Amino acid sequence: MIAALACTGLIGLAVLAQQMIGWLGVGLLGLFTLFVAVRYELEGNLPVGPQMTPDLYASQFGKHGREHDAERADRRHEWKGQLSAARLAAGMGALLALIGFGFFLILEFGQ
């Protein structure tokens, strides 16, 4: 239900971008959505910081190292749900980028 609502909202933003900026705006919206989704897939729920903060990563791994099997399974199940939502967003972003830049190039250089 929420995924359908998010897809509808993204398509609505794409329509607005197309009306205001043109197909280039749809392509840029798709690239932005793809960037955010891939970034979330890579980082997940881990701490984000500069590369010079190993204490941040060590504390995160130390926290998860003391979990019981049930807690670890629950966290893994939650992560799979979030990952599937991120993959849906990445797919939608790639589709919008392909459509937006494709129509932009066809209309701009196809004449």
Secondary structure, 3 states (H helix, E strand, C coil): CHHHHHHHHHHHHHHHHHHHCCHHHHHHHHHHHHHHHHHHHHHCCCCCCCCCCHHHHHHHHHHHHCCCHHHHHHHHHHHHHHHHHHHHHHHHHHHHHHHHHHHHHHHHHCC
